[in-house]
Amino acid sequence: MVKLKKKAGVAKRVRRQHTGAFKARVALAALREDKTMAQLCQEFDLHANQIIEWKRQLLERAAEVFGGADPPKPVDLQPLHAKIGQLTLENDFLERALTKAGLLSAR
């Protein structure tokens, strides 16, 4: 049964949130290919695009289950902090210069 929420005379479908186990079950059923996409859509009450997306995600991340994926490399924060400092100084300098020139109203 589809849950509908009435708002100002217009019925709106309530957004569903699916568990990871449900998504895995749907994606595995799609991988088996023993049923057509229309049958899967009807069985799980989902749109074909959603099933295709979950299947794609399962195939992309399957290697992570067995440790095949490389861990993300740590980001070197020192250049980023230096750039933030540089931009802060430039903004302060420009703010003072424009305020003195009367082009920027004081805060």
C-alpha positions as CSV (number, residue, x, y, z in Angstrom):
1,M,0.0,0.0,0.0
2,V,1.4,3.4,-1.0
3,K,1.3,6.0,1.8
4,L,0.0,9.3,0.7
5,K,0.1,12.6,2.5
6,K,-2.6,15.1,1.7
7,K,-1.4,18.7,1.5
8,A,-3.7,21.5,0.3
9,G,-5.9,19.0,-1.7
10,V,-2.9,17.4,-3.5
11,A,-1.8,13.8,-2.6
12,K,1.9,13.5,-2.2
13,R,3.8,10.3,-1.8
14,V,5.8,10.1,1.5
15,R,9.5,9.7,0.9
16,R,10.7,6.3,1.9
17,Q,14.1,5.5,3.4
18,H,15.5,2.1,2.7
19,T,17.9,0.1,4.9
20,G,21.2,-1.0,3.6
21,A,20.0,-4.6,3.8
22,F,17.0,-3.9,1.6
23,K,19.2,-2.1,-0.9
24,A,21.6,-5.1,-1.0
25,R,18.8,-7.6,-1.4
26,V,17.4,-5.5,-4.4
27,A,20.8,-5.1,-6.0
28,L,21.6,-8.8,-5.7
29,A,18.2,-9.7,-7.2
30,A,19.0,-7.4,-10.1
31,L,22.5,-9.1,-10.5
32,R,20.9,-12.6,-10.6
33,E,18.9,-11.5,-13.7
34,D,16.4,-14.3,-13.2
35,K,13.6,-11.7,-13.3
36,T,12.9,-8.9,-15.7
37,M,13.4,-5.3,-14.5
38,A,9.6,-4.8,-14.6
39,Q,9.1,-7.8,-12.3
40,L,11.7,-6.4,-9.9
41,C,10.1,-3.0,-9.9
42,Q,6.8,-4.5,-9.1
43,E,8.1,-6.9,-6.5
44,F,10.1,-4.2,-4.6
45,D,7.8,-1.3,-5.4
46,L,10.7,0.7,-6.8
47,H,11.5,2.6,-10.0
48,A,13.9,0.9,-12.5
49,N,16.4,3.8,-12.2
50,Q,16.7,3.2,-8.5
51,I,17.3,-0.5,-8.9
52,I,19.9,0.2,-11.6
53,E,21.7,2.7,-9.4
54,W,21.9,0.3,-6.4
55,K,23.2,-2.4,-8.8
56,R,25.8,-0.1,-10.1
57,Q,26.9,0.9,-6.6
58,L,27.1,-2.7,-5.6
59,L,29.4,-3.6,-8.5
60,E,31.6,-0.6,-7.9
61,R,32.1,-1.2,-4.2
62,A,32.3,-5.0,-4.3
63,A,36.1,-5.0,-4.2
64,E,36.0,-3.0,-0.9
65,V,34.4,-5.9,0.8
66,F,37.5,-8.1,0.2
67,G,40.0,-5.3,0.9
68,G,40.8,-4.7,-2.7
69,A,40.3,-1.0,-2.6
70,D,43.2,1.3,-1.7
71,P,42.7,3.5,1.3
72,P,42.4,7.2,0.5
73,K,45.7,9.0,0.7
74,P,45.9,11.6,3.5
75,V,45.7,15.2,2.4
76,D,48.6,17.5,3.1
77,L,47.0,20.4,5.0
78,Q,50.0,22.6,5.3
79,P,49.6,24.2,1.8
80,L,45.9,24.6,2.3
81,H,46.4,26.4,5.6
82,A,49.1,28.6,4.0
83,K,46.6,29.5,1.2
84,I,43.9,30.3,3.7
85,G,46.3,32.6,5.5
86,Q,47.4,34.3,2.3
87,L,43.8,34.9,1.2
88,T,42.8,36.3,4.6
89,L,45.7,38.8,4.5
90,E,44.7,39.9,1.0
91,N,41.1,40.3,2.0
92,D,42.1,42.4,5.1
93,F,44.4,44.5,3.0
94,L,41.8,45.2,0.3
95,E,39.2,46.0,2.9
96,R,41.4,48.6,4.6
97,A,42.4,50.1,1.3
98,L,38.8,50.3,0.0
99,T,37.6,51.8,3.3
100,K,40.3,54.5,3.2
101,A,39.4,55.3,-0.4
102,G,35.7,55.6,0.6
103,L,34.6,52.8,-1.8
104,L,33.6,50.5,1.0
105,S,31.4,51.4,3.9
106,A,32.7,50.6,7.4
107,R,31.1,47.6,9.0
